[in-house]
Amino acid sequence: MACQGEKIVGYQASLLRCLLSDEMSSVIVQSKKLVGSRHPLLKTARRLVYDGAEAFDAVGLIVLLMSRCAEGLTTKGAPFGQDVVSGIQKKQRKLAEVAESINTGYMVHLGMVNKSDFQPTDDVKIMNFGNKITILTGDFLLAKASVGLSELNNAEVVDIMAGIIGDIVEGEALKDYKTLCDTNLGEWEEVIFKSQGSIFAKSCLATLKLCFLSQQ
């Protein structure tokens, strides 16, 4: 299914590898120092390289597919000075990069391990090193996303995408305070949307904004 989607949007290889190859290489190099430890960053690095059940490139691909669909809904041609490939504007491809950077940065940050979870058999020094690499790598990816947003020159889209980061932070905070015992279905739906659904919903909204605003 992913391969079919990539053909539709004009990518012949894994979207994530195309967009974030340098950042991936950095994660892999640093995570090799964690071999033999229990640090979650090593598992995250493996998932970045090998396609698994939880594909990291799903967000960017869905954004591009939505962009392709939106192209068929507009009545005007491509905006002046805007490169269009496979029916997708250059700015929409940049938006896909931004969404993927945010998603990957979030996933990398989830690779941190609390010191309270350290076991007596763990090498504390290597676990602390893994946490530092996790924080720096995740922050770098989020900074990359911020730079990409500035290149879109669209305040409304920037506001939408910035809301994703706020939602993720709030969603993760809510997870820490809520348990299955004292949380109703509506509250859990809110938590899941903020921590996982927001990036899909708001990224798709942003690419539609880019498409229709360019037609005005």
C-alpha positions, 0 to 999 in steps of 0.5 A: 500500500505504501509503495502505491502511495509513493508512486502516486505522489512521485516518490520512488523510494521511502519518503522518510529516507528521502527527506531525513537521510542525514538526520537518520544517519546521525541517529544510527551512528550515535545509537551504535554506542548503545549496543548491549544496553536497554536504552529505547533509542536503539530500538527507535533507530532500528525502526527508522531503518527497517520498515515495520508495523509502525512506519515512520513515513506515514504522516508525510505520505498521507500529507502528500496524498491529501495534496494530490487529492486537493489538486483535483478539487481546484479549478485554476491552474498552478499558482504563479512561480510554484513548481508542481510535480505529480499535482503537488506544489513545492510548498506542499512537499515542504509541508510534508517534510515538516510534518515528518520532522515533527513526527520523527522528533516526537518518536525519538523523544519517546525513546527517553528512559526515566532514571527511576526505571534504571535497573541495577544491571544498567550502565548508568553512564551509557543510559545517561548518554542515550538520553542526551542523544535522544533529547538533542536529536529530537530537538534538532528535528523539531528545529528543522521543522520550524525552519521549514515552516518559515519557508512556507511564508504562510502565517495561517499554516504556521499557526496550524502546524505549531498547534500540533507540537502543543497538542503532542506536549499536552497529550503526553502530559495527560497520559502521565495524569490519567489512568484507565481506572479514573478516565472516561472514554471521552477523555481518552479520545482527547488524549489519543487525538492530541498525542497521535491524531492531531499531527494527521488531522492538522497536517492535512488541514494545512496542506489544503490551506496551501492549496486553496489559498494559492488559488485565491 
